[in-house]
Amino acid sequence: MSGEAKRRRLRALVRRAGIPASQAGDLAIVERAFVHESHAKERGGRSNERLEFLGDSVLGFVTAAWLFERYPEASEGELTVRKAYIVNDAQLARTALRLGFDDVVELGSGMRRSGGAQNPTVLADAFEAFVAALYRSYDLATAARFVERHHIEM
């Protein structure tokens, strides 16, 4: 995908997260959310790994808070099981595919040839990194709304 086509897709994702085009601003952090380590090693630059680390925690917090509010009578054990189901790689990858992350993730040539854009771990990592990018670029409320609307409630 060409640079401008990719930026259009990224802007569309940011709009889906509830950010008006006029407020989208610099997409550098959002772009980094889709740079897999294999691409960074081949071409230089930074990968999405640090964003993935942060996004995992933001996603866990948002999901835990959502479950806590929606299931006031649930035990800790029940909430833990529900959270684990929502934030597992298979579910994150499913959401990432539905949102078209496979079209914008940047992979190294070997990873791309081996079907890495469809790899559940790659997609789940990109989803976590995108959540972190929303948090860092905008705020926690934006990241939470995105996770709730496009992942948890789907």
Short mmCIF file of the C-alpha atoms (twelve columns), coordinates in Angstrom:
data_MODEL
# 
_entry.id   MODEL 
# 
loop_
_atom_site.group_PDB 
_atom_site.id 
_atom_site.type_symbol 
_atom_site.label_atom_id 
_atom_site.label_alt_id 
_atom_site.label_comp_id 
_atom_site.label_asym_id 
_atom_site.label_seq_id 
_atom_site.Cartn_x 
_atom_site.Cartn_y 
_atom_site.Cartn_z 
_atom_site.pdbx_PDB_model_num 
ATOM 1   C CA . MET A 1   0.000   0.000   0.000  1 
ATOM 2   C CA . SER A 2   1.388   3.387   -0.974 1 
ATOM 3   C CA . GLY A 3   2.288   5.953   1.648  1 
ATOM 4   C CA . GLU A 4   -0.664  8.221   0.946  1 
ATOM 5   C CA . ALA A 5   -3.136  5.336   0.730  1 
ATOM 6   C CA . LYS A 6   -1.881  4.076   4.087  1 
ATOM 7   C CA . ARG A 7   -2.216  7.529   5.655  1 
ATOM 8   C CA . ARG A 8   -5.805  7.716   4.378  1 
ATOM 9   C CA . ARG A 9   -6.528  4.347   6.026  1 
ATOM 10  C CA . LEU A 10  -4.911  5.502   9.271  1 
ATOM 11  C CA . ARG A 11  -6.921  8.726   9.259  1 
ATOM 12  C CA . ALA A 12  -10.065 6.626   8.733  1 
ATOM 13  C CA . LEU A 13  -9.151  4.485   11.745 1 
ATOM 14  C CA . VAL A 14  -8.622  7.588   13.858 1 
ATOM 15  C CA . ARG A 15  -12.040 8.878   12.742 1 
ATOM 16  C CA . ARG A 16  -13.573 5.525   13.756 1 
ATOM 17  C CA . ALA A 17  -12.050 6.140   17.170 1 
ATOM 18  C CA . GLY A 18  -14.155 9.293   17.363 1 
ATOM 19  C CA . ILE A 19  -11.553 11.901  16.471 1 
ATOM 20  C CA . PRO A 20  -12.786 14.461  13.915 1 
ATOM 21  C CA . ALA A 21  -10.468 14.928  10.933 1 
ATOM 22  C CA . SER A 22  -9.798  18.495  12.049 1 
ATOM 23  C CA . GLN A 23  -8.376  17.204  15.344 1 
ATOM 24  C CA . ALA A 24  -6.476  14.168  14.031 1 
ATOM 25  C CA . GLY A 25  -3.160  16.038  14.092 1 
ATOM 26  C CA . ASP A 26  0.164   14.312  13.575 1 
ATOM 27  C CA . LEU A 27  -0.261  10.611  12.848 1 
ATOM 28  C CA . ALA A 28  3.330   9.626   13.725 1 
ATOM 29  C CA . ILE A 29  2.383   7.642   16.825 1 
ATOM 30  C CA . VAL A 30  -0.548  6.005   15.048 1 
ATOM 31  C CA . GLU A 31  1.757   5.071   12.162 1 
ATOM 32  C CA . ARG A 32  4.253   3.503   14.575 1 
ATOM 33  C CA . ALA A 33  1.470   1.327   16.021 1 
ATOM 34  C CA . PHE A 34  1.532   -0.626  12.770 1 
ATOM 35  C CA . VAL A 35  5.318   -1.118  12.402 1 
ATOM 36  C CA . HIS A 36  6.165   -4.704  13.264 1 
ATOM 37  C CA . GLU A 37  9.609   -5.512  14.645 1 
ATOM 38  C CA . SER A 38  10.540  -7.386  11.436 1 
ATOM 39  C CA . HIS A 39  9.978   -4.224  9.386  1 
ATOM 40  C CA . ALA A 40  11.912  -2.047  11.842 1 
ATOM 41  C CA . LYS A 41  14.870  -4.450  11.738 1 
ATOM 42  C CA . GLU A 42  14.955  -4.513  7.936  1 
ATOM 43  C CA . ARG A 43  14.389  -0.830  7.301  1 
ATOM 44  C CA . GLY A 44  15.503  0.824   10.502 1 
ATOM 45  C CA . GLY A 45  13.365  2.900   12.781 1 
ATOM 46  C CA . ARG A 46  11.190  2.032   15.708 1 
ATOM 47  C CA . SER A 47  8.701   -0.788  15.975 1 
ATOM 48  C CA . ASN A 48  5.357   -0.925  17.747 1 
ATOM 49  C CA . GLU A 49  6.686   -3.017  20.658 1 
ATOM 50  C CA . ARG A 50  6.727   -0.245  23.265 1 
ATOM 51  C CA . LEU A 51  3.238   0.869   22.237 1 
ATOM 52  C CA . GLU A 52  2.108   -2.752  22.408 1 
ATOM 53  C CA . PHE A 53  3.395   -2.936  25.992 1 
ATOM 54  C CA . LEU A 54  1.426   0.144   27.018 1 
ATOM 55  C CA . GLY A 55  -1.645  -0.809  24.999 1 
ATOM 56  C CA . ASP A 56  -1.864  -4.184  26.720 1 
ATOM 57  C CA . SER A 57  -2.265  -2.411  30.066 1 
ATOM 58  C CA . VAL A 58  -4.691  0.227   28.748 1 
ATOM 59  C CA . LEU A 59  -6.778  -2.518  27.126 1 
ATOM 60  C CA . GLY A 60  -6.763  -4.555  30.334 1 
ATOM 61  C CA . PHE A 61  -7.784  -1.572  32.434 1 
ATOM 62  C CA . VAL A 62  -10.562 -0.475  30.069 1 
ATOM 63  C CA . THR A 63  -11.917 -4.013  29.854 1 
ATOM 64  C CA . ALA A 64  -11.773 -4.539  33.630 1 
ATOM 65  C CA . ALA A 65  -13.556 -1.235  34.266 1 
ATOM 66  C CA . TRP A 66  -16.223 -2.052  31.657 1 
ATOM 67  C CA . LEU A 67  -16.841 -5.500  33.171 1 
ATOM 68  C CA . PHE A 68  -16.867 -4.110  36.714 1 
ATOM 69  C CA . GLU A 69  -19.637 -1.663  35.775 1 
ATOM 70  C CA . ARG A 70  -21.682 -4.063  33.620 1 
ATOM 71  C CA . TYR A 71  -21.618 -7.019  36.011 1 
ATOM 72  C CA . PRO A 72  -22.005 -5.597  39.546 1 
ATOM 73  C CA . GLU A 73  -22.905 -8.983  41.065 1 
ATOM 74  C CA . ALA A 74  -20.125 -10.982 39.384 1 
ATOM 75  C CA . SER A 75  -17.374 -12.491 41.475 1 
ATOM 76  C CA . GLU A 76  -13.706 -11.694 40.939 1 
ATOM 77  C CA . GLY A 77  -13.262 -15.121 39.347 1 
ATOM 78  C CA . GLU A 78  -16.099 -14.589 36.877 1 
ATOM 79  C CA . LEU A 79  -14.808 -11.132 35.958 1 
ATOM 80  C CA . THR A 80  -11.318 -12.566 35.431 1 
ATOM 81  C CA . VAL A 81  -12.620 -15.265 33.084 1 
ATOM 82  C CA . ARG A 82  -14.660 -12.733 31.093 1 
ATOM 83  C CA . LYS A 83  -11.700 -10.363 30.847 1 
ATOM 84  C CA . ALA A 84  -9.375  -13.139 29.682 1 
ATOM 85  C CA . TYR A 85  -11.816 -14.017 26.918 1 
ATOM 86  C CA . ILE A 86  -12.125 -10.404 25.740 1 
ATOM 87  C CA . VAL A 87  -8.407  -9.577  25.697 1 
ATOM 88  C CA . ASN A 88  -6.982  -12.828 24.292 1 
ATOM 89  C CA . ASP A 89  -5.001  -12.707 21.050 1 
ATOM 90  C CA . ALA A 90  -7.653  -14.526 19.015 1 
ATOM 91  C CA . GLN A 91  -10.338 -11.970 19.912 1 
ATOM 92  C CA . LEU A 92  -8.013  -9.014  19.385 1 
ATOM 93  C CA . ALA A 93  -6.916  -10.418 16.014 1 
ATOM 94  C CA . ARG A 94  -10.545 -10.888 14.953 1 
ATOM 95  C CA . THR A 95  -11.283 -7.246  15.726 1 
ATOM 96  C CA . ALA A 96  -8.065  -6.099  14.026 1 
ATOM 97  C CA . LEU A 97  -8.998  -8.011  10.854 1 
ATOM 98  C CA . ARG A 98  -12.518 -6.570  10.856 1 
ATOM 99  C CA . LEU A 99  -11.019 -3.075  11.111 1 
ATOM 100 C CA . GLY A 100 -8.549  -3.719  8.267  1 
ATOM 101 C CA . PHE A 101 -5.335  -3.710  10.287 1 
ATOM 102 C CA . ASP A 102 -3.937  -6.404  8.000  1 
ATOM 103 C CA . ASP A 103 -3.872  -3.834  5.183  1 
ATOM 104 C CA . VAL A 104 -1.790  -1.289  7.100  1 
ATOM 105 C CA . VAL A 105 0.572   -3.346  9.244  1 
ATOM 106 C CA . GLU A 106 4.164   -2.986  8.040  1 
ATOM 107 C CA . LEU A 107 6.126   -6.226  8.040  1 
ATOM 108 C CA . GLY A 108 9.568   -7.330  6.996  1 
ATOM 109 C CA . SER A 109 9.705   -9.084  3.627  1 
ATOM 110 C CA . GLY A 110 10.024  -12.587 5.095  1 
ATOM 111 C CA . MET A 111 7.189   -12.066 7.509  1 
ATOM 112 C CA . ARG A 112 4.993   -10.626 4.757  1 
ATOM 113 C CA . ARG A 113 5.724   -13.579 2.431  1 
ATOM 114 C CA . SER A 114 4.820   -16.053 5.160  1 
ATOM 115 C CA . GLY A 115 1.392   -14.458 5.664  1 
ATOM 116 C CA . GLY A 116 2.303   -12.366 8.679  1 
ATOM 117 C CA . ALA A 117 -0.436  -9.823  7.993  1 
ATOM 118 C CA . GLN A 118 -2.955  -12.559 8.863  1 
ATOM 119 C CA . ASN A 119 -0.984  -13.835 11.870 1 
ATOM 120 C CA . PRO A 120 -3.172  -13.553 14.997 1 
ATOM 121 C CA . THR A 121 -0.256  -12.495 17.203 1 
ATOM 122 C CA . VAL A 122 0.856   -9.778  14.776 1 
ATOM 123 C CA . LEU A 123 -2.706  -8.471  14.526 1 
ATOM 124 C CA . ALA A 124 -3.304  -8.615  18.286 1 
ATOM 125 C CA . ASP A 125 -0.041  -6.747  18.879 1 
ATOM 126 C CA . ALA A 126 -1.035  -4.072  16.365 1 
ATOM 127 C CA . PHE A 127 -4.412  -3.714  18.061 1 
ATOM 128 C CA . GLU A 128 -2.776  -3.191  21.454 1 
ATOM 129 C CA . ALA A 129 -0.321  -0.717  19.943 1 
ATOM 130 C CA . PHE A 130 -3.159  1.216   18.280 1 
ATOM 131 C CA . VAL A 131 -4.998  1.459   21.608 1 
ATOM 132 C CA . ALA A 132 -1.817  2.892   23.154 1 
ATOM 133 C CA . ALA A 133 -1.439  5.328   20.251 1 
ATOM 134 C CA . LEU A 134 -4.968  6.598   20.883 1 
ATOM 135 C CA . TYR A 135 -4.190  6.977   24.571 1 
ATOM 136 C CA . ARG A 136 -0.900  8.808   23.932 1 
ATOM 137 C CA . SER A 137 -2.140  10.984  21.066 1 
ATOM 138 C CA . TYR A 138 -5.536  11.871  22.508 1 
ATOM 139 C CA . ASP A 139 -6.566  10.584  25.947 1 
ATOM 140 C CA . LEU A 140 -7.767  7.596   27.953 1 
ATOM 141 C CA . ALA A 141 -11.431 8.369   27.252 1 
ATOM 142 C CA . THR A 142 -10.813 8.180   23.498 1 
ATOM 143 C CA . ALA A 143 -8.974  4.873   23.816 1 
ATOM 144 C CA . ALA A 144 -11.703 3.507   26.086 1 
ATOM 145 C CA . ARG A 145 -14.540 4.502   23.737 1 
ATOM 146 C CA . PHE A 146 -12.723 2.862   20.832 1 
ATOM 147 C CA . VAL A 147 -12.139 -0.391  22.751 1 
ATOM 148 C CA . GLU A 148 -15.710 -0.503  24.023 1 
ATOM 149 C CA . ARG A 149 -17.399 0.283   20.702 1 
ATOM 150 C CA . HIS A 150 -15.180 -1.634  18.319 1 
ATOM 151 C CA . HIS A 151 -14.011 -4.567  20.404 1 
ATOM 152 C CA . ILE A 152 -15.871 -5.302  23.636 1 
ATOM 153 C CA . GLU A 153 -19.415 -4.555  22.494 1 
ATOM 154 C CA . MET A 154 -19.057 -6.231  19.098 1 
# 
